[in-house]
Amino acid sequence: MPLVPDDLPRSPTGRVPQWVIDERSPLRAPPPFDDDQPAGRRPRSVGKTVSIVVVIAALVGAWWFTRDGAAIPAGLISVLAPGHAAAAPPSADVVALADAASLSDEGRQLFYGAQPEILGAEAFAGRCTDQPAAPHVAADGAVGCYLGATDSIVLYQPADPRLHGSAVETAAHETLHAAWERLDAAQRARLTPLLETEVAALPADDAVLEQIAGSVGVHAENRPTELFAYVGTQLWRPGGLAPELETVYARFILDRAALVSVHTAWIALLDQLGADIQTASQALVDQEAANAHDRAQLTADTATVADYRREYDAQSAELAAMAPDRRERMRLSWVWWDGTDLPWAPAEQTLAVAADLLARDEAALPARDAAVTAAEAASALERVRVDGLVADLNGLQRQLDPSS
């Protein structure tokens, strides 16, 4: 047994990978080179001399080291066949989705291995229609799909960052489809009735029931995998679901309660926007009705004051035209338009009181008009704001359906 040098990279258990020993061994022959390849370039496949890292089940969960000493989880090392290049590392966006979806190492291996494409509406168009695997449905259209034939994931990312949670949910949803494909027949047979029981307990108007039906469509054989994906990403109860379900989900999702909260959060955002619009709209309708009433009342009162002005001027002119002795004998009473009673009194006295009331009313009308005008302007601004809220919500709803 050859001695192992102390300076070789080791796993935490103290074991040194065989390829590291081989590479440092003086008996190891240098790899052959193809005459047509530039000097120093290793060919893609050279039979037994190709350095291939094979991760067997007994080693999953251990930590291995790259040749420069950087540690990576063994569960995320790809198993490569001769002649195949290593998959590209996941992009920052893909890793961010996996983080937000609380994917476990096993879940990440499935998600990253599926080389997920994160697409905007234009690029996503047509990618998840008429596929062998049913799409993930949100709102009225598909937002992602797992293609079992190619073990690939395509998902739609809405442009508005407030809807990022929907893409996180879709990423987890499609990963659970990939996970379902890897469960054995006996596991799926045990889980399917448990999933049906959980779904049967939902209210008849729960939106997820319509989503499941939309995803299954005419492909009844897809119902178990759709149940597994929808229940796993959208359904949580205190204490969890059936223990066997939660045990299987835990293989792929570290914190399923947190994942479901991603779904409830972006749904709650839309619900809150709708509630805000409803409240603001009702208040605006009430204010506009009050403004209309105030404007109509002001218009009527302005006309009435004008009538009283004409009547006052006529009475004053008539009294002034009388002979002095008749003017002194003249008595006059008046009920003002606002209900103020001017009892019988010498005409000049009654007209003097009327003149004061008239001055009061004519001074009040412009102030009232200014107040009503300001209220109308405020309502107009609020109308613009509410219309903007409606447009915003409609825009978000449209973004949930990339086909729109």
C-alpha positions in Angstrom: 0.0 0.0 0.0 1.7 3.2 -1.1 1.9 6.0 1.4 -0.4 9.0 0.9 1.5 12.4 1.0 0.2 14.7 3.8 -0.2 17.7 1.5 -3.0 16.2 -0.6 -6.5 17.6 -0.4 -8.7 15.5 1.8 -12.4 15.3 2.7 -13.5 16.0 6.3 -13.4 12.2 6.9 -9.7 12.2 6.2 -10.1 10.3 2.9 -8.2 11.4 -0.2 -10.0 10.9 -3.5 -8.4 8.3 -5.7 -8.0 10.7 -8.6 -5.9 12.9 -6.4 -3.6 10.0 -5.5 -3.3 8.9 -9.1 -2.5 12.4 -10.2 0.4 12.7 -7.7 1.6 9.2 -8.2 5.1 8.9 -10.0 3.8 5.8 -11.7 1.0 7.5 -13.4 1.7 7.9 -17.1 0.9 11.2 -18.7 -2.3 11.2 -20.8 -1.9 10.6 -24.5 -2.5 13.4 -26.9 -4.1 13.5 -30.3 -1.6 14.4 -33.0 -4.2 16.9 -34.3 -4.7 18.7 -31.0 -2.5 21.6 -29.8 0.2 20.7 -27.3 -1.2 20.6 -23.7 -4.8 20.2 -24.7 -6.5 17.0 -23.3 -8.8 15.2 -25.8 -12.5 15.0 -24.9 -12.4 11.2 -24.8 -9.4 9.0 -24.5 -10.8 5.8 -23.1 -9.6 4.8 -19.7 -7.2 7.7 -19.3 -10.0 10.3 -19.2 -10.4 11.8 -15.8 -14.1 11.3 -14.9 -15.4 11.9 -11.4 -18.2 9.4 -10.6 -20.3 10.1 -7.5 -21.8 6.9 -6.2 -24.7 6.8 -3.8 -22.5 5.9 -0.8 -20.6 9.2 -1.2 -23.7 11.5 -1.5 -23.5 14.1 1.3 -19.7 13.9 1.7 -17.6 16.9 0.8 -15.0 16.7 -2.0 -12.4 19.1 -3.1 -11.5 20.5 -6.5 -7.9 20.3 -7.5 -7.3 23.9 -6.3 -8.7 23.0 -2.9 -12.2 24.6 -3.2 -14.9 22.5 -1.5 -18.1 21.6 -3.3 -21.0 19.3 -2.1 -20.7 15.8 -3.5 -24.4 15.8 -4.2 -24.0 18.6 -6.7 -21.2 17.0 -8.7 -22.5 15.8 -12.1 -22.1 12.2 -13.2 -20.5 12.4 -16.6 -20.4 9.9 -19.3 -17.4 9.6 -21.6 -17.6 12.1 -24.4 -20.0 14.6 -22.6 -18.9 18.0 -21.4 -19.7 19.2 -17.9 -22.9 21.2 -17.6 -22.5 24.9 -17.4 -22.6 26.2 -13.8 -26.0 27.8 -12.8 -26.3 31.5 -13.4 -26.7 34.0 -10.6 -30.4 34.3 -11.5 -30.9 30.5 -11.3 -29.1 30.3 -7.9 -31.3 33.2 -6.6 -34.4 31.4 -7.6 -33.2 28.2 -5.9 -32.4 30.2 -2.7 -35.8 31.9 -2.7 -37.5 28.6 -3.3 -35.7 27.0 -0.3 -34.5 24.2 -2.4 -32.3 21.5 -0.7 -29.1 20.2 -2.1 -31.1 17.4 -3.8 -33.6 19.9 -5.1 -30.9 22.2 -6.4 -29.2 19.2 -8.2 -32.5 18.6 -10.0 -33.1 22.3 -10.8 -29.6 23.1 -11.9 -29.3 19.9 -13.8 -32.4 20.8 -15.8 -30.6 23.9 -17.1 -33.6 26.2 -16.4 -34.3 28.9 -18.9 -35.7 32.1 -17.3 -37.5 34.0 -20.0 -39.5 37.2 -20.5 -42.9 37.2 -22.2 -41.7 37.4 -25.8 -39.0 34.7 -25.5 -41.4 32.5 -23.5 -44.2 32.6 -26.0 -44.9 29.1 -27.3 -42.3 27.3 -25.2 -44.8 25.5 -22.9 -47.7 24.8 -25.3 -48.5 21.4 -26.7 -45.7 19.8 -24.6 -45.7 16.2 -23.4 -45.6 17.4 -19.8 -48.5 19.7 -18.8 -47.6 23.3 -18.0 -47.7 25.2 -14.8 -50.7 27.4 -15.0 -51.2 30.8 -13.2 -53.9 33.3 -14.0 -55.1 32.2 -17.4 -51.9 30.9 -19.0 -48.9 28.7 -18.7 -45.9 30.2 -16.9 -43.5 27.3 -16.9 -43.0 23.6 -17.8 -40.8 20.6 -17.0 -40.0 18.6 -20.1 -39.3 15.1 -19.0 -38.0 13.9 -22.4 -35.0 16.4 -22.2 -35.0 16.8 -18.4 -35.3 20.6 -18.9 -37.2 23.4 -17.3 -38.5 26.5 -18.9 -40.1 29.2 -16.8 -41.5 32.7 -17.3 -40.2 35.7 -15.3 -42.6 38.6 -15.1 -40.9 42.0 -15.8 -42.3 43.6 -12.7 -40.2 42.7 -9.6 -43.2 42.6 -7.4 -44.2 39.4 -9.2 -40.8 37.8 -8.7 -42.5 35.4 -6.2 -44.5 33.8 -9.0 -41.2 32.9 -10.8 -39.8 31.5 -7.5 -43.0 29.4 -7.2 -42.7 28.2 -10.8 -39.1 27.2 -10.3 -40.1 25.1 -7.3 -43.1 23.7 -9.0 -41.1 22.5 -12.0 -38.4 21.1 -9.8 -41.0 19.0 -8.0 -42.1 17.6 -11.4 -38.5 16.5 -11.9 -38.5 15.0 -8.4 -41.7 13.1 -9.0 -40.2 11.5 -12.1 -37.4 10.2 -9.9 -39.6 8.6 -7.3 -40.1 4.9 -7.8 -43.5 3.5 -8.7 -44.2 2.3 -5.2 -43.6 5.7 -3.7 -45.8 7.4 -6.2 -48.6 4.9 -5.6 -48.5 5.6 -1.9 -48.3 9.4 -2.3 -51.0 9.9 -4.8 -54.0 9.1 -2.5 -52.4 11.2 0.2 -52.2 14.1 -2.3 -55.8 13.5 -3.3 -56.9 13.6 0.3 -55.2 16.9 0.9 -56.7 18.5 -2.2 -60.2 17.1 -1.4 -60.1 19.1 1.9 -59.8 22.4 0.1 -62.8 24.7 -0.3 -64.6 24.3 -3.6 -63.6 27.8 -4.7 -59.9 27.5 -3.9 -58.0 28.8 -6.9 -55.5 25.9 -6.8 -58.2 23.5 -7.9 -58.8 25.4 -11.1 -55.0 25.6 -11.7 -54.7 21.8 -11.2 -57.5 21.2 -13.7 -55.9 23.6 -16.2 -52.6 21.9 -15.9 -54.0 18.4 -16.2 -56.3 19.3 -19.1 -57.1 16.1 -21.1 -54.0 14.3 -19.8 -55.5 12.6 -16.8 -52.2 10.6 -16.4 -50.5 13.9 -15.4 -52.8 14.5 -12.4 -50.5 12.8 -9.8 -47.4 14.9 -10.7 -49.5 18.0 -10.9 -50.9 17.3 -7.4 -47.4 16.8 -6.1 -46.2 20.1 -7.6 -49.2 22.3 -6.7 -49.6 20.9 -3.2 -45.9 21.2 -2.5 -45.7 24.8 -3.5 -49.1 26.2 -2.5 -50.6 24.2 0.4 -49.6 24.4 4.0 -51.3 23.7 7.2 -50.1 24.1 10.8 -48.0 21.1 11.6 -47.7 20.2 7.9 -49.5 17.7 5.7 -49.5 13.9 5.9 -46.1 12.9 7.4 -45.1 10.7 4.5 -45.8 13.6 2.1 -43.7 16.0 4.2 -40.9 13.5 4.4 -40.7 13.3 0.7 -41.0 17.0 0.2 -38.2 17.6 2.7 -35.8 15.8 0.3 -36.2 18.6 -2.2 -37.3 21.7 -0.1 -35.6 22.8 3.1 -38.4 25.0 4.3 -41.8 24.3 2.7 -43.7 26.7 4.9 -41.4 29.5 3.6 -41.9 28.3 0.0 -45.7 28.4 0.4 -45.4 31.9 2.0 -43.8 33.0 -1.3 -47.0 32.0 -3.0 -49.2 33.6 -0.5 -47.2 36.8 -0.4 -47.5 37.7 -4.1 -51.2 36.6 -4.1 -51.7 38.8 -1.0 -50.1 41.7 -2.9 -52.6 41.4 -5.7 -55.5 41.0 -3.2 -54.3 44.0 -1.2 -54.1 46.1 -4.4 -57.6 45.1 -5.3 -58.9 45.9 -1.8 -57.2 49.3 -1.9 -58.8 50.0 -5.2 -62.2 49.0 -3.9 -61.9 51.2 -0.8 -60.5 54.2 -2.7 -63.1 53.8 -5.5 -66.0 53.8 -3.0 -64.6 56.8 -1.2 -64.1 58.6 -4.5 -67.6 57.8 -5.6 -69.0 59.2 -2.4 -66.9 62.3 -2.6 -67.8 62.9 -6.2 -71.5 62.5 -5.3 -71.0 65.1 -2.5 -69.3 67.4 -4.8 -72.1 67.1 -7.4 -74.6 67.8 -4.7 -72.7 70.8 -3.4 -72.2 72.2 -6.9 -75.9 71.8 -7.7 -76.9 73.5 -4.3 -74.5 76.3 -4.9 -75.9 76.9 -8.4 -79.4 76.9 -7.0 -78.5 79.2 -4.2 -76.7 81.6 -6.5 -79.8 81.9 -8.6 -82.0 82.4 -5.5 -79.7 85.1 -4.2 -79.8 86.8 -7.6 -83.6 86.7 -7.4 -83.6 88.2 -4.0 -81.3 90.9 -5.2 -83.7 91.8 -8.0 -86.6 91.8 -5.5 -84.8 94.0 -3.1 -83.8 96.4 -5.7 -87.3 96.6 -7.0 -88.8 97.2 -3.4 -86.1 99.8 -2.7 -86.9 101.6 -5.9 -90.6 101.5 -5.3 -90.2 102.8 -1.8 -87.9 105.6 -2.9 -90.5 106.7 -5.4 -93.3 107.2 -2.8 -94.2 110.4 -1.2 -92.6 110.9 2.2 -95.8 110.6 4.2 -96.8 107.4 2.3 -93.3 106.0 2.7 -93.5 106.5 6.5 -96.8 104.6 6.6 -95.5 101.7 4.5 -95.1 98.4 6.3 -93.3 95.4 4.9 -92.5 91.8 6.0 -90.3 89.2 4.2 -89.3 85.6 4.7 -85.8 85.3 3.5 -84.8 82.4 1.2 -82.8 80.6 4.0 -85.9 80.8 6.3 -85.0 84.0 8.2 -88.3 85.7 9.1 -88.5 89.5 8.7 -91.8 90.4 10.5 -94.0 93.4 9.7 -92.1 96.6 10.3 -91.7 99.9 8.7 -90.7 99.2 5.1 -87.4 101.1 5.4 -86.5 99.0 8.5 -87.4 95.7 6.7 -85.4 96.7 3.7 -82.4 97.6 5.8 -82.4 94.1 7.4 -82.8 92.6 3.9 -79.8 94.6 2.7 -77.7 93.1 5.4 -78.8 89.6 4.6 -78.2 90.2 0.9 -74.7 91.4 1.6 -74.0 88.4 3.7 -75.2 86.0 1.0 -73.5 87.7 -1.8 -70.2 87.6 0.1 -70.6 83.9 1.0 -71.2 82.7 -2.5 -67.7 83.1 -3.8 -66.2 81.4 -0.8 -68.6 78.5 -1.2 -67.7 78.3 -4.9 -64.0 78.2 -4.1 -64.5 75.4 -1.6 -66.6 73.3 -4.1 -64.1 74.0 -6.8 -61.2 72.8 -4.6 -63.1 69.7 -3.7 -63.8 68.9 -7.3 -60.1 69.4 -8.1 -59.1 67.1 -5.3 -61.5 64.5 -6.6 -60.1 64.8 -10.1 -56.6 64.1 -8.8 -57.9 61.2 -6.8 -59.6 59.9 -9.9 -56.3 59.9 -11.7 -54.7 58.1 -8.8 -57.4 55.5 -8.6 -57.3 55.0 -12.3 -53.6 54.5 -12.0 -54.1 51.9 -9.3 -56.6 50.1 -11.6 -54.2 50.2 -14.5 -51.3 49.0 -12.3 -53.3 46.0 -11.1 -54.6 45.2 -14.6 -51.0 45.4 -15.8 -49.8 43.0 -13.1 -52.7 40.6 -13.9 -51.7 40.7 -17.6 -48.1 40.0 -16.7 -49.1 36.8 -14.9 -50.2 35.5 -18.3 -47.3 35.9 -20.7 -49.6 35.1 -23.7 -51.4 38.4 -23.0 
